[in-house]
Amino acid sequence: IVLAIVGLGLMAACQVQPPPVVPTPTPTPAVETPTATPIAASGPDKLSLVGIWPFGPSWAIEAGRVGGKPYAFLGSGGGVYVLDVSHPDAPRMVSDTIRTRSVVLGLAPSEGVLYVAANDDGLLVYDVSSPATPRLLSTVPAQGGVVDVAVQGHYAYAVDEHNLTSSLRVLDVSNPSQPKQVGEYVHSWRGF
């Protein structure tokens, strides 16, 4: 009798349960671009919205000049969007051709070159001297995942997280087509 009760208990525990009911998501309505009039700000307490780019979440954003013209670089998911922001009230996308296999977590534009921290894809270096047609110059493989990047002069500083450590990798980018690691600081725990 005991075996029969245990057997029935095991049979009940092993029965396949139906999958949980998942509600069907409702479609997100199209986002309308609000019209805005540029307003001069005379101080931080006088700031106002003058333009908006209505495209999903951006994990990284940086602004830079290319040929004297202002651009915004938006990392969203596995891509980078290049926007002409010459008219702040009407940002205009000029390129969406930069694609990565990993999430773009950091961007650093410098003198017509864009450095992309692309997590598992490493550090990607693009020529953006012609913003409408970015061209991949080089890739620095990740030791784990490149999560941020900054550029100053001829050096790029990339944060690379691997295992339970983070490292700040210092790269000589005087030739962006051939970055060379010249130094590294290893931190004993993730994150800087």
N, C-alpha and C positions, 0 to 999 in steps of 0.2 A: 504494500500500500504506500509506504514511504517513497519507493522508487517511482511509482505512478504519479504521486503528487509533485515530486521534484521534476520528473519528465514533463508534466503538463506546465509547470512553471517555466521551465526552459523553453518549451515550445511557444508559450505566450510571449516571453521576452525576445525571442528571435523572429517574431512575426514582422513582416515588412509593413512599415507604417506608410500611409499615403503622404506624398510630399505636402509641405505646408502651402497654404493658399497665399500667393503673393499678389498683392493688388497691382493692377495694371497702371503704370504711371500715366498721368494726364499729360498731354503734349504741352510744352512750354510755349506760350504765345510769343510771336515775333517781337523783338525789341525794336522800338522806334527810336531813332536818333533824335534827341531833343534839339530844338534850335536854340542857339545861344548867341548872345551879342557880346563880343569882347569888351571887357571893362578894365580900364587901367587900375592897377592896385597901387596904393601909396604906402602900404605896409601889410604885415601878415594878418592884421585884423580886417583887412579890406579885400581879401581874396575871394574870387568867385569862379564858378565853373564856366569855361568858355567853349569847351568842346568835349566830345566823348567818343570812344571807340567801342561800339556795342558788341564785342566778341568775347564771350566766355571768360573764365578766370585766367589770369596771367600769373605764372609762378616767378617770373623774372621780368624786370623792365629796366631799361636804361635809355638815356638820351645821348645823342652825339651829333656832331656835325660832319658832313661829308661834302667836300667841295664848297664849304661855306654855308651849306643849307642844313637846317635842323631836321633830324630824324628821330623817331622813337623806335626802339627794338623791343618787341614783346615776345617772351618765351611762354608758350601756352601748350601744355602737353608735350608732344614730341615734335614741335615745330617752332620756328621763329618767324614772326611777322614784322616786316619793315614798313613803317609808316612815315610819309612825308608830313611833317607838322609845321610847314611854313605858314599855314593858315590855321591857327589853333582852334578856330571855330569849326573847322572842317578837316579833321585828319583824313589822310587818303592813303590806303594801302598801295604800296608799289611792288611788294614781293611777298610771297608766302611759299617760296621754293625750298627753304632750308628745312630739312626733315631729319629727325634722329630716331633711333630705336628706343631711346630712353627719354625720360622727362627732362626738359630744359629747366635747370635750377638757378643758373646764373649767367649773366651777360656782361661783357666789357668791351664797348667800342673804343677804338683808338686809331686815329690817323688812317681811316679807310679800311681798317681791319676789325673784324668782330670775333671776339673770343667767347666761345659757348661752353659753359659747364653743363655737360650732358650726361651726368650720373655714370651709368655703366659704360656708355660710349666714350667716356674720357673727355678730354678737352679738345674741342673742334675749333679750327682756326679758318675763318672765311675772309676772302677779299670782298669788301663791300664798297670799293671805290666807285662802282656802278651799282647803286643800291637796288635797282630793278633786277639785276642779274648777279646775285652773290655766287662766288666760286670757292669751293673747298680748297684750301692751301695745304693743310696738314692736320694730322690727328695725333694727340699725345694719349696713349692708352692709359686707362685708369688702373690704379693698384687695387681699387675697390669700387669707388664711385666718386667722380668729381662733382662736388655740390656747390661750389662757388668759385668765382674768379675775379681778380682785380688786376689792372694794368697800370704801371707807372713807368714812363720812359721806355727803356728797352727790356723791361722785366714783367713777366706775368706771374701772379701769385695764385696758385690753384689749391683749394682745399680738397683733399682726397681722403675719403673715409674708407677704412678697410678693417675687417675684423672688429676689434674693440678699440681701435686707435684712429686718430686723425693725423694727417700730415699736411703741412704747408709746403708745397713744392714750389721752388723758385726756378723759373724758366727764363733763359735768355731768349728773347724773341726779336733780336735785332734783325734776324732773317725769319719772318713769320712762316716761311715755307719749311724751315728746319729748326723748330724750337729745340733748345738743349737744356736739360736740367742741370743747374749749377749749384743747387743747394736744397736742403730739406730739413724741416723741423718736425719731429715726431712727438705728438702729444699722447700721453698714456691712456686717454679715454676719448670717446667720440665727441666731436663738436669743439668748436673754438668760440 
